[in-house]
Amino acid sequence: MRFAILQFPASNCDQDCLHAVRLLGHQADYVWHKATSLGDADAVVIPGGFSYGDYLRCGAIARFSPVMQAVQRFADEGGLVLGICNGFQILCEAGLLPGALIRNRSLQFRCEQVFLKTAAHDAPFTEAIPPDHVLRIPIAHGEGCYFADEPTLAALETHRQILWQYCDAGGAVTEAANPNGSLRNIAGICNQARNVAGLMPHPDRASETLLGSADGRRIFESMAQCWARRRAA
Amino acid sequence: MKAKITITPKRAVLDPQGKTVQNALAHLGYTEVGAVRVGKYLELELADGDREAARRRLAEACHRFLSNPVIEDYRLELE
């Protein structure tokens, strides 16, 4: 499987993503933000970082990059797109995912391990995550508080688009386990078609036991499993 | 011609920065201050010309790019 890893000015997790995907035996190539095509990519990862210095709003400028037009077309055709941290912010700004990421309620930049409950296992990004397995994945962000108005939140719940929620080590979704004030403890969501997802935690930084957790692999493995099944069909 | 654009968080959106500034004001004795909301201010220089056309163009830019309608409101003034 071929992954395209996008690079914007001030992306800084592009190498982590490339490494994580290659570790799983897949191909991964960088795609520069000025590119107008994704080549023959089977999936796209928009990595974390501080694209365009987070000026104006996180992701607000990156979303107008030429490559995002290609991502839009790719997503419209059903291609798998995963946005991590700044990548999640870019997808929300681009309107590929609903809602927005705003300043953490604490006003602090939070850089720590968190626990995630997988709230829906029937998405291309979660299908390889064992039921009841609490993921341990790090976060590193100042603007990761998920916000959407009530009708949007209700729609997310109705269509089971909430994929991951911050929880405690036992899997309980509590206020204390919420590192940034996200509504409904949302750590990650997908679109209604379920082929575009974003999350604030970094699976790319949790893909080897050496790094403290290999739980992040499950998300990339889910994408690969979904892609292989689609191709066989 | 100059455009002045003020962007503020929507009422329904939590503004922890505004809350912190309000608390700090209270600590300094400005207890008469109620809710504070912190936003952004932009000044744009424009060539002189059709004001209504300029307003339409900038309103579009505010909606598409300068503000995020999910979380922010904007006010546009031309002078």
Interface residues (C-beta under 8 A of the other chain):
Chain A: L56 R57 A60 F64 C92 E93 P98 G99 A100 I102 R103 N104 R105 S106 L107 C145 F147 A148 D149 G181
Chain B: P9 A12 V13 L14 P16 Q17 T20 F65 L66 N68 V70 I71
